[in-house]
Amino acid sequence: MDNGFELNGMEDILSKLEQMGKNVDNIKEKALKKAGEVFAEEIRNNVPVDTGNLKDNIGVGELEEGSVKVGATKDAFYLKFLELGTKNITPNPVMTRAYETKKNEAKKVIEQELKRELGL
């Protein structure tokens, strides 16, 4: 993902899980990817559609250094121009709005996934 934002912040919980002998990497990846999909879906629902290329290229990246990235693939690099604007394009901060709108839902998804994986 070239354009987007990262989800992280589970290190304390995961450290405790490691002490319990849980497979932390798999649990972490599942939780972050599910939370990332909440944001990706919101972005997809709010990007302008001309050819559909941008909407089709919004997604959640792989777990990397404790976080996942949500945003556009290289095939839709222009999401950053839409988000920030240019000399000729008025900013349309779809990623910022998605984050602000869905951050609480994403936290709940992480919590639910952790509970499910831990059998709680």
C-alpha positions as CSV (number, residue, x, y, z in Angstrom):
1,M,0.0,0.0,0.0
2,D,1.6,3.2,-1.1
3,N,-1.2,5.6,0.0
4,G,-3.1,5.2,3.3
5,F,-2.7,5.0,7.0
6,E,-1.5,2.3,9.5
7,L,-3.3,0.5,12.3
8,N,-1.3,-0.4,15.3
9,G,-1.3,0.0,19.1
10,M,-1.8,-3.5,20.3
11,E,1.7,-4.1,21.6
12,D,0.8,-4.2,25.4
13,I,-2.0,-6.7,24.9
14,L,0.1,-8.8,22.6
15,S,3.0,-8.9,25.0
16,K,0.7,-10.3,27.7
17,L,-0.6,-12.9,25.2
18,E,2.9,-14.0,24.4
19,Q,3.5,-14.5,28.1
20,M,0.4,-16.8,28.1
21,G,1.9,-18.8,25.2
22,K,-0.6,-17.7,22.6
23,N,0.2,-17.4,18.9
24,V,0.4,-13.7,18.9
25,D,1.3,-13.0,15.3
26,N,-1.7,-14.8,13.9
27,I,-4.1,-13.2,16.4
28,K,-2.6,-9.8,15.8
29,E,-2.8,-10.2,12.0
30,K,-6.5,-11.3,12.0
31,A,-7.6,-8.5,14.4
32,L,-5.8,-5.8,12.5
33,K,-6.9,-7.0,9.1
34,K,-10.5,-7.2,10.2
35,A,-10.3,-3.7,11.7
36,G,-8.6,-2.5,8.5
37,E,-11.4,-3.8,6.4
38,V,-13.8,-1.6,8.4
39,F,-11.9,1.4,7.2
40,A,-11.3,0.1,3.6
41,E,-15.0,-0.5,3.2
42,E,-15.9,3.0,4.3
43,I,-13.3,4.5,1.9
44,R,-14.7,2.3,-1.0
45,N,-18.2,3.6,-0.2
46,N,-17.1,7.2,-0.3
47,V,-14.6,7.6,-3.1
48,P,-15.9,9.2,-6.3
49,V,-16.4,6.6,-9.1
50,D,-15.5,7.3,-12.7
51,T,-14.0,4.1,-14.0
52,G,-14.2,2.2,-10.7
53,N,-10.4,1.7,-10.6
54,L,-9.9,3.6,-7.4
55,K,-12.8,1.8,-5.6
56,D,-11.5,-1.6,-6.8
57,N,-8.0,-0.8,-5.5
58,I,-8.7,0.1,-1.9
59,G,-7.6,-2.6,0.5
60,V,-5.8,-3.8,3.6
61,G,-2.1,-4.6,3.3
62,E,-0.1,-7.4,5.0
63,L,1.0,-7.3,8.6
64,E,4.3,-5.4,8.6
65,E,6.3,-4.3,11.6
66,G,3.2,-4.6,13.9
67,S,0.7,-2.8,11.7
68,V,-1.4,-3.0,8.6
69,K,-1.8,-0.3,6.0
70,V,-5.2,0.7,4.7
71,G,-5.4,2.6,1.4
72,A,-4.8,2.4,-2.3
73,T,-2.6,0.0,-4.2
74,K,0.0,1.3,-6.7
75,D,-2.7,1.1,-9.4
76,A,-4.6,3.8,-7.7
77,F,-1.8,6.0,-6.5
78,Y,-3.9,9.1,-7.2
79,L,-5.9,8.6,-3.9
80,K,-3.3,10.9,-2.3
81,F,-4.2,13.6,-4.7
82,L,-7.9,13.2,-3.9
83,E,-7.2,13.2,-0.2
84,L,-4.9,16.2,-0.1
85,G,-5.9,18.0,-3.2
86,T,-3.6,19.7,-5.8
87,K,-3.5,23.0,-7.5
88,N,-6.4,21.8,-9.7
89,I,-8.2,19.4,-7.4
90,T,-10.2,20.4,-4.3
91,P,-9.3,18.1,-1.4
92,N,-11.7,15.3,-0.7
93,P,-10.3,13.7,2.5
94,V,-12.1,10.3,2.2
95,M,-9.4,8.5,4.2
96,T,-9.5,11.0,7.1
97,R,-13.3,10.9,7.2
98,A,-13.2,7.1,7.2
99,Y,-10.8,7.0,10.1
100,E,-12.8,9.6,12.1
101,T,-16.1,7.9,11.4
102,K,-15.0,4.3,11.9
103,K,-12.3,4.3,14.5
104,N,-14.6,3.2,17.4
105,E,-16.1,0.5,15.3
106,A,-12.6,-0.7,14.3
107,K,-11.6,-0.8,18.0
108,K,-14.6,-2.9,18.8
109,V,-13.7,-5.3,15.9
110,I,-10.2,-5.7,17.4
111,E,-11.6,-6.3,20.8
112,Q,-14.2,-8.9,19.5
113,E,-11.5,-10.7,17.4
114,L,-9.1,-10.9,20.4
115,K,-11.9,-12.3,22.6
116,R,-12.9,-14.8,20.0
117,E,-9.3,-15.9,19.4
118,L,-8.8,-16.2,23.2
119,G,-12.0,-18.1,23.7
120,L,-13.4,-15.4,26.0
